[in-house]
Amino acid sequence: MDKQDDCVRSAGKTIGGDAVALLLLLLVAVAARFVTFGNPVIGFDEQFYLLVGDRMLDGAVPFVDIFDRKPIGLFLLYAAIRLLGGDGFLAYKLVALLFVVGTAFAIFLIARRRTGSIGALAAAALYICWLNFMEGEGGQAPIFYNLPVAGAVLITLAAIGRPERVRSFSCGAMLLVGLAMQIKYSVVFEGIFLGCALIWFGWQSGQRGSRIAWSILLWIGCALAPTLAALAAYALHGHFSEFWFANFVSVFAQKRGAVAVQMTGLAVIVGILLPLLLLLATAPRVATVQQPGAERRLLGGWLVAAMLGVLIFWRFASPHYAMPILPPLLIAMAPALDGSPRRRILALILVGVAFGAGQVALALTERAKGGAAAARAVATAADHRGGCIFVYDGYPALYMLTHSCLPTRWAFPGSLNTADEANPAALGIDPAREVARIMATMPAAVIDDYPRFDQGNRATRAVVDRALAADYFLSACVSTGPHRVRLIYRPLAEGQRQPSGACPTAAALGNMSGRPAATRAP
């Protein structure tokens, strides 16, 4: 009876400690991300995801009415967020915050198997703080899929050494991987690793012959089920070809960017992760909590799989691509933050420094990209007055901020204005022809950017320049950073007038409009 009472008390302490840890992580997340809540233009990608989710509620079908390569699950998530009401910008940040806290809590639970509660909690808090260095302060795709992947790892850990659990638990783990893949397909590398680990654990638990074969088929089926369900839904509605092209064909025709750009981005990512990697090197080999070798190998393999997934895709222009590395890296590093008073003090100092530095990083990012005031100033200047605006280069959020219709299926600016997408096979259309078609419809406003993107699509740029010179005048210029200006052009039919704001000179703009009087020096 005494042993039973001890077990109950121990379980109660664990639950109580977990609740406190979850509350602390929630408070850290709110404090770390609070300054972003009022900014509708954090990242171009998430602005576009919200736009697609918004238009889905009006009947638009991703891949059919709006082109992108992300899986339908990500857009369904953003469409559900739009159901929460408001303008959507705050809602998606709050939902993203909950996903961040959930992932951090999963890191805490896993890391606690390697080390003490202090180190595990510090690792979880560092996940929240480190996201601010990696453009993860909002709703980028990894913010959402890191949670189901971490959940899959937790379930897999629970099945190790328990033969009676392997088959059923593995189905749950693989289903979570499948859901994560419907947020972004790059999860497949972590999923393959977990699948192989589960096969090994199944073999270790005594599964042989047809039994292990059926288990493998079952686990693969669970992992593929969400994607197959999405494909079947599109096929039933006559849109199989659009789904197949956007999800599995177009990406292979997309360019990977200049080598110098990619290598610079990779160097930035390594620099951001370097402090954590250095701490990992100092972590004690024996954790404060004994951990089976199978668990250590699983967690180490997860880290390797996450790194390979980032490297194989060879996209480093934004540090958010490396966010999947954070959970397994922080779990591996957690023992370095516990085990002695000195290490625990280091944990507190590191979390405090990371939190403060993260706030500085957010302030610098907003200064460079612009914030709420700048975005709304651009939206006011781009008032569509009944027609569609065309964001050739600028915030995708402008379509929502102005309540404008979309002038094209390829509404994400990067689809039509970057060299990476210049191949017609990447989009299913010739981007220059599509831009010519858009400009022929005389958009109510055209939004451009200065200075021009040096990796831009020259063919579409030439089309826009000709149309602006013939039919538009520079109406307003809004500074969205110390070295960036958003340019708003309006049709000449409205009557040419002096532009508002501090505009670059006509010479600096390449005399795009052909009308020097319509521009002025800053």
C-alpha positions in Angstrom: 0.0 0.0 0.0 2.9 2.4 0.8 4.5 1.7 -2.6 1.1 2.5 -4.3 0.8 5.8 -2.3 4.4 6.7 -3.3 3.6 6.1 -7.0 0.5 8.3 -6.7 2.4 11.1 -5.0 5.2 10.8 -7.6 2.7 11.0 -10.4 1.0 14.0 -8.8 4.4 15.8 -8.5 5.2 15.1 -12.1 1.8 16.3 -13.3 2.1 19.4 -11.1 5.6 20.1 -12.4 4.6 19.6 -16.0 1.7 22.1 -15.5 4.1 24.7 -14.0 6.6 24.1 -16.9 3.8 24.6 -19.4 2.7 27.8 -17.8 6.2 29.2 -17.7 6.7 28.3 -21.4 3.5 30.1 -22.2 4.6 33.2 -20.4 8.0 33.1 -22.1 6.3 32.8 -25.5 3.9 35.7 -24.9 6.7 37.9 -23.7 9.1 36.9 -26.6 6.5 37.3 -29.4 4.3 40.1 -28.0 5.9 42.9 -30.0 4.9 41.1 -33.3 1.2 41.0 -32.5 0.4 44.3 -34.1 2.6 43.9 -37.2 0.7 42.5 -40.3 3.8 42.2 -42.5 6.2 40.0 -40.6 7.1 37.6 -43.3 6.1 37.4 -47.0 5.3 33.7 -46.8 2.9 33.8 -43.9 1.2 36.8 -45.3 0.5 34.7 -48.4 -0.6 31.7 -46.4 -3.2 33.9 -44.6 -4.3 35.4 -47.9 -4.9 31.9 -49.3 -6.8 30.9 -46.2 -8.9 34.0 -46.4 -9.8 33.5 -50.0 -10.6 29.8 -49.4 -13.5 31.0 -47.2 -14.7 32.9 -50.3 -14.6 29.7 -52.4 -11.1 29.8 -53.8 -9.4 26.4 -54.3 -5.6 26.2 -53.7 -3.6 25.0 -56.7 -6.6 25.7 -58.9 -7.5 29.4 -58.2 -4.3 30.3 -56.3 -1.0 28.7 -57.1 1.5 27.6 -54.5 3.6 24.5 -53.8 2.8 24.1 -50.1 0.5 21.2 -49.1 -3.2 21.9 -48.7 -2.9 21.2 -44.9 -1.1 24.4 -44.4 -3.8 26.4 -46.2 -6.6 24.5 -44.4 -5.0 25.5 -41.1 -4.9 29.2 -42.1 -8.5 29.0 -43.4 -9.5 27.6 -40.0 -7.6 30.5 -38.4 -9.6 33.0 -40.5 -12.8 31.5 -38.9 -11.7 33.0 -35.6 -12.7 36.4 -36.8 -10.9 39.8 -36.9 -8.6 40.7 -39.7 -6.7 37.4 -39.3 -3.3 38.9 -38.6 -3.5 38.7 -34.8 -5.3 35.4 -34.9 -2.7 33.6 -36.8 0.0 34.8 -34.5 -1.9 33.6 -31.5 -2.4 30.2 -33.0 1.2 30.1 -34.0 2.1 31.0 -30.4 0.2 28.0 -29.1 2.0 25.7 -31.6 5.3 27.1 -30.4 4.4 26.5 -26.8 3.3 23.0 -27.6 6.5 22.2 -29.4 8.5 23.7 -26.5 6.6 21.5 -24.1 7.4 18.5 -26.2 11.0 19.5 -26.1 10.8 19.7 -22.3 9.2 16.3 -22.0 11.8 14.6 -24.3 14.8 16.5 -22.9 13.8 15.5 -19.3 14.5 11.9 -20.3 18.1 13.0 -20.9 18.7 15.4 -18.0 17.1 17.2 -15.1 14.0 19.5 -15.2 16.1 22.7 -15.2 18.1 21.7 -18.2 15.0 20.5 -20.0 13.0 23.6 -19.2 15.9 25.8 -20.3 16.2 24.0 -23.6 12.4 24.4 -24.2 12.6 28.1 -23.4 15.6 28.5 -25.8 13.5 27.1 -28.6 11.0 29.9 -28.1 13.7 32.5 -27.9 15.8 31.2 -30.8 12.9 31.3 -33.2 13.3 35.1 -33.1 16.7 34.8 -34.7 15.4 32.6 -37.5 12.4 34.5 -38.9 10.2 32.3 -36.8 8.4 35.0 -34.8 5.2 34.5 -36.8 3.6 31.7 -38.7 6.1 30.2 -41.0 5.4 26.5 -41.9 8.0 25.0 -39.5 6.3 26.7 -36.6 3.3 24.4 -37.3 4.9 21.2 -38.4 7.6 21.0 -35.7 4.8 20.2 -33.2 3.5 17.0 -34.9 7.0 15.8 -35.6 8.0 16.3 -32.0 4.8 14.5 -31.0 5.7 11.6 -33.3 9.1 11.4 -31.6 7.5 11.4 -28.1 5.2 8.5 -29.1 8.1 6.6 -30.6 10.1 7.0 -27.4 7.1 5.6 -25.4 7.1 2.5 -27.6 10.7 1.6 -27.1 11.2 -1.5 -25.0 7.4 -2.2 -24.9 6.6 -4.8 -27.5 2.9 -4.6 -26.8 2.9 -0.9 -27.7 5.1 -0.8 -30.8 2.4 -1.5 -33.5 -0.3 0.7 -32.1 1.9 3.5 -31.0 3.8 3.5 -34.3 0.5 4.1 -36.2 0.0 7.3 -34.1 3.5 8.4 -34.7 3.3 7.9 -38.5 -0.1 9.6 -38.7 1.5 12.7 -37.0 4.3 12.6 -39.6 1.7 12.4 -42.3 -0.1 15.4 -40.9 3.2 17.3 -40.7 3.9 16.4 -44.3 0.6 18.1 -45.2 2.1 21.3 -43.8 5.4 20.9 -45.7 6.7 18.0 -47.6 10.3 18.5 -46.4 9.2 16.6 -43.3 9.6 13.4 -45.4 13.2 13.0 -44.4 12.5 13.0 -40.6 9.5 10.8 -41.4 11.7 8.2 -43.2 14.1 8.2 -40.3 11.3 7.6 -37.8 9.8 4.9 -40.0 13.1 3.1 -40.2 13.5 3.4 -36.4 10.0 1.9 -35.9 10.8 -1.0 -38.2 13.9 -1.7 -36.1 12.0 -1.5 -32.8 9.3 -3.7 -34.3 12.0 -6.3 -35.2 13.5 -5.9 -31.7 10.1 -6.6 -30.2 9.8 -9.9 -31.9 7.9 -9.1 -35.1 9.0 -11.3 -38.0 7.9 -12.4 -41.4 4.4 -11.4 -42.5 3.8 -9.7 -39.2 6.6 -7.2 -39.6 5.6 -6.8 -43.3 2.0 -5.9 -42.4 3.2 -3.5 -39.8 5.5 -1.7 -42.3 2.6 -1.4 -44.8 0.3 -0.1 -42.0 2.9 2.5 -40.9 3.5 3.6 -44.4 -0.2 3.9 -45.0 -0.7 6.0 -41.9 2.1 8.4 -43.0 0.7 8.7 -46.5 -3.0 8.8 -45.5 -3.4 12.6 -45.2 -1.6 13.2 -48.6 -3.6 10.5 -50.3 -6.8 11.9 -48.9 -6.0 15.3 -50.2 -5.1 13.9 -53.6 -8.3 11.9 -53.7 -10.4 14.9 -52.8 -8.9 16.9 -55.7 -9.3 14.0 -58.1 -12.9 13.6 -57.2 -13.5 17.3 -58.0 -11.7 17.0 -61.4 -8.5 18.8 -60.3 -6.0 16.0 -60.1 -3.7 17.5 -62.6 -3.5 20.9 -60.8 -2.8 19.1 -57.5 -0.2 16.9 -58.9 1.6 19.7 -60.7 1.7 22.1 -57.8 2.6 19.5 -55.2 5.0 17.1 -57.0 6.1 18.4 -60.4 6.7 22.2 -60.4 9.3 22.2 -57.6 11.8 20.3 -59.8 11.7 23.0 -62.4 12.3 25.7 -59.9 15.8 27.1 -59.7 17.7 27.1 -56.4 19.2 30.6 -56.7 22.7 31.8 -57.1 25.4 29.7 -55.4 26.8 32.8 -53.7 23.3 33.7 -52.3 22.8 30.1 -51.0 26.2 29.9 -49.4 25.8 33.3 -47.7 22.4 32.1 -46.4 24.0 28.8 -45.2 26.7 30.8 -43.4 24.0 32.9 -41.6 22.2 29.7 -40.5 25.4 28.2 -39.2 26.2 31.4 -37.3 22.7 31.4 -35.7 23.0 27.8 -34.6 26.7 28.0 -33.6 26.2 28.9 -29.9 23.9 25.9 -29.5 26.4 23.6 -31.3 29.2 24.8 -29.1 27.1 24.1 -26.0 26.3 20.7 -27.4 30.0 20.0 -27.5 30.3 20.7 -23.8 27.3 18.5 -22.8 28.3 15.7 -20.4 28.3 12.3 -22.0 26.3 10.8 -19.1 23.0 12.6 -18.5 21.7 13.1 -15.0 18.9 10.7 -15.8 19.8 7.3 -17.2 18.6 6.8 -20.7 18.5 3.6 -22.7 20.9 3.5 -25.6 18.0 3.0 -28.1 16.6 6.4 -27.0 19.9 8.2 -27.4 20.3 6.7 -30.8 16.8 7.7 -31.8 17.3 11.3 -30.7 20.7 11.5 -32.3 19.3 10.1 -35.5 16.5 12.6 -35.5 19.0 15.5 -35.3 21.0 14.0 -38.3 17.8 13.5 -40.3 16.6 17.1 -39.6 20.0 18.4 -40.7 20.0 16.3 -43.9 16.5 17.4 -44.7 17.6 21.0 -44.6 20.8 20.4 -46.6 19.2 18.2 -49.3 16.6 20.9 -50.2 19.5 23.3 -50.6 17.5 26.4 -49.8 19.2 28.8 -47.4 18.0 32.2 -48.5 16.0 32.5 -45.2 17.1 31.1 -41.8 13.5 29.8 -41.3 14.4 26.8 -43.5 16.6 25.5 -40.7 14.0 25.7 -37.9 13.4 21.9 -38.0 16.9 21.5 -36.6 16.1 23.4 -33.4 14.0 20.8 -31.5 16.5 17.8 -31.8 19.5 20.1 -31.4 18.1 21.7 -28.2 17.2 18.3 -26.8 20.7 17.0 -27.5 22.1 20.1 -25.9 19.9 20.1 -22.7 22.4 18.1 -20.5 24.9 21.0 -20.9 22.4 23.2 -19.0 22.0 20.9 -15.9 23.8 18.6 -13.6 25.7 21.2 -11.5 25.0 24.7 -10.0 27.3 26.3 -12.5 25.5 24.7 -15.5 22.1 25.8 -14.1 23.3 29.3 -13.7 24.5 29.2 -17.3 21.1 28.0 -18.3 19.4 31.0 -16.7 21.9 33.4 -18.2 21.6 31.9 -21.6 17.8 32.1 -21.6 17.9 35.7 -20.5 20.5 36.7 -23.1 18.6 34.9 -25.8 15.4 36.6 -24.8 16.9 40.1 -24.9 18.9 39.5 -28.1 15.8 38.1 -29.7 13.9 41.4 -29.0 16.7 43.3 -30.6 16.6 41.0 -33.6 12.8 41.6 -33.9 13.3 45.4 -33.7 16.0 45.3 -36.4 13.9 43.1 -38.6 10.9 45.4 -38.4 13.2 48.4 -39.1 14.5 46.7 -42.2 11.2 45.4 -43.5 8.7 47.9 -42.2 5.9 47.5 -39.7 2.3 48.1 -39.2 2.4 51.9 -39.9 4.3 51.5 -43.1 2.1 48.6 -44.3 -1.1 50.6 -43.7 0.4 53.6 -45.4 1.1 51.5 -48.5 -2.4 50.1 -48.3 -3.9 53.5 -48.1 -1.9 54.7 -51.1 -2.9 51.6 -53.1 -6.6 52.0 -52.5 -8.1 49.9 -55.3 -11.4 51.9 -55.8 -13.2 48.9 -57.2 -10.5 47.3 -59.3 -7.7 44.9 -58.5 -4.3 46.0 -57.3 -1.2 44.2 -58.6 1.6 43.6 -56.0 4.4 43.1 -58.4 7.0 43.4 -55.6 5.8 44.1 -52.1 3.7 42.8 -49.2 1.2 40.0 -50.1 -0.8 41.2 -47.2 -1.8 44.3 -49.2 -4.5 42.2 -51.0 -6.1 41.7 -47.6 -5.4 45.2 -46.2 -7.0 46.8 -49.3 -9.7 44.1 -49.6 -8.6 43.8 -53.3 -9.5 41.1 -55.7 -6.6 39.0 -57.0 -5.4 39.9 -60.6 -3.8 36.5 -61.1 -3.6 32.9 -59.9 0.0 33.5 -59.2 -0.6 36.1 -56.5 2.6 35.5 -54.5 4.9 38.2 -55.8 7.9 36.0 -55.9 6.2 33.7 -58.4 6.3 36.4 -61.1 9.2 38.6 -60.1 12.1 36.3 -59.3 14.7 34.6 -61.5 14.1 31.3 -59.6 10.6 31.1 -61.1 11.5 32.3 -64.6 11.2 28.8 -66.1 7.6 28.3 -67.4 7.8 24.7 -66.3 8.0 25.9 -62.7 4.7 27.7 -62.8 2.8 26.1 -65.6 2.8 29.4 -67.5 5.2 31.8 -69.0 5.6 34.5 -66.2 6.3 37.3 -68.7 3.1 36.5 -70.6 1.1 36.4 -67.4 2.5 39.7 -66.3 1.7 41.2 -69.7 -1.9 39.9 -69.3 -2.2 41.4 -65.9 -0.9 44.8 -67.0 -3.3 44.8 -69.9 -6.2 44.7 -67.5 -5.0 48.1 -66.1 -4.8 47.2 -62.4 -6.1 50.0 -60.1 -2.6 50.3 -58.5 0.7 48.6 -59.1 3.1 48.2 -56.1 6.8 47.9 -56.8 10.0 48.1 -54.7 13.1 50.2 -54.7 15.9 49.2 -54.9 15.1 46.4 -57.3 15.7 42.8 -56.3 19.1 41.8 -57.8 17.8 38.2 -58.4 14.7 39.4 -60.2 13.1 38.1 -63.3 14.3 40.4 -66.1 11.6 39.4 -68.6 8.7 40.3 -66.3 10.5 43.4 -65.1 10.8 44.7 -68.6 7.0 44.1 -69.2 6.2 46.0 -66.0 8.5 48.9 -66.9 7.0 49.3 -70.3 3.5 49.3 -68.9 4.3 51.8 -66.1 6.0 54.1 -68.6 3.0 54.1 -70.9 0.0 54.1 -68.6 0.9 54.9 -65.0 2.4 57.6 -62.9 4.2 57.4 -59.5 1.6 58.2 -57.0 3.3 57.6 -53.6 6.5 56.4 -52.0 6.5 54.8 -48.5 9.7 54.1 -46.7 9.7 50.6 -45.2 13.2 50.6 -43.9 16.4 52.7 -44.0 17.2 51.5 -47.5 13.9 50.4 -49.0 10.9 52.3 -50.5 7.6 50.9 -51.7 6.4 52.5 -54.9 2.7 52.9 -55.7 1.8 53.6 -59.3 -1.7 54.6 -60.4 -3.3 54.9 -63.9 -2.7 58.1 -65.8 -6.5 58.2 -66.3 -6.8 59.4 -62.7 -4.8 62.5 -63.5 -1.0 62.8 -62.9 0.0 64.6 -59.7 3.1 65.0 -57.6 3.8 61.8 -55.6 3.5 61.8 -51.8 6.4 60.7 -49.7 10.1 60.9 -50.2 10.7 59.2 -53.6 13.9 58.2 -55.3 14.9 60.3 -58.3 13.7 59.4 -61.8 17.4 58.6 -62.6 17.6 56.2 -59.7 14.4 54.5 -60.7 15.8 54.1 -64.2 13.2 56.7 -65.4 10.6 53.9 -65.3 7.7 56.2 -65.8 9.5 58.4 -68.4 8.1 61.4 -66.5 10.8 63.2 -64.4 8.2 65.6 -63.1 6.4 62.8 -61.3 9.4 62.0 -59.1 11.5 63.9 -56.7 14.7 63.3 -54.8 14.5 62.3 -51.1 
